[in-house]
């Protein structure tokens, strides 16, 4: 019932030379409009979702799994199963921080929309305009590349950085902004990696965006994301990097063979994939993208949502910070997955019908990706055949 389709592949990686990205296709769940909300039905569907999540966890043999159904009003239902770390008995909870990996990119694109609404950026702002004096050795091919091309992965940015640049980024212990500056300088001093306009999924492109944000705002990326996006959405429990470094009670990441391991990507590419937060906090961001009434600070950003969600004209029809697809259960949908090889998460949004499904687990690899995919499909099934959600 749930058919996997590889559209393109990326996972920001810890030590491998190439970065790829999986989109897990959910099909066969025909979501129809619901007319009423019954507390009894909601309770029954919550119980069914919890049962299904526990079953998926057992079959896929992963440590922990959190699944949520989200509408414009926020979390409609959330289920959790499993443990924080293999070999220990602490149960994972809905309040635990989960690593979002490349799902960070949608946050970065949204921050760009905030700066556009503030008048500090334009979607047509170029690397040369913003980073020309910051990177005097910039290769000429980069100078006219726009921030929108970077966000759509059509800038010519490399899919994988040169190994020596990646090694240096991992070794950098300076403040993230300084590590990012050095990393971006190294990328921009070389020619683009492919023809501009060609789709090539790139964490490096989002690192460049992060540096452009810093120049445009005068603030570091991490602080500005909190100030302009997270805090206005009342997201308070978040951080960058390894969740347990921020909160020692957080779950541990796990390798594909379920060995506990806590590592993350270099701080230089935080705009591409190092954000972490509980799924319930992530849901606040997702509700905003579904069209929830924005806080005053994000009213201008809400006006930019149609631009953020607009699909390109050439396959894979990407949006800004999202990829797009057509699904029978949701119409025109937005999706993204994220992994640093030790965690996996995925989001599927149907702005047309006003709902989304999210899944996150504390393990990387194929089994974890399939578990998140199956969990999202199960959530769609459960809530499409009952009356717990009123889709609009």
Buried (B, 14 or more C-beta within 10 A) or exposed (E): EBEBEEBBBBBBBBEEEEBBBBBBBBBEBEBEEBEEEEEEBBEBBBEBBBBBBBBBBEEBEBBBBBBBBBBBEBBBBBBBBBBBBBEEEEEBEBBBBBBBBBBBBBBBBBBBBBBBBEEBBBBEBBBBBBBBEBBEEBEEBBBEBBBBBBBBBBBBBBBBBBEEBBEBBBEBEEEBBBBBBBBBBBBBBBEBBBEBEEBBBBBBBBBBBBBBBBBBBEBBBBEBBBBBBBBBBEBEBBBBBBBBEBBEEBBBBBBBEBEBBBBBBBBBBBBBBBBBBBBBBBBBBBBBBBBBEBBEBBEBBBEBBEBBBBBBEEEBBBBBBBBBBEBEBBEBBBBBBBBBBBBBBBBBBBBEBBBBBBBBBBBBBEBBBBBBBBBBBBBBBBBBBBBBBBBE
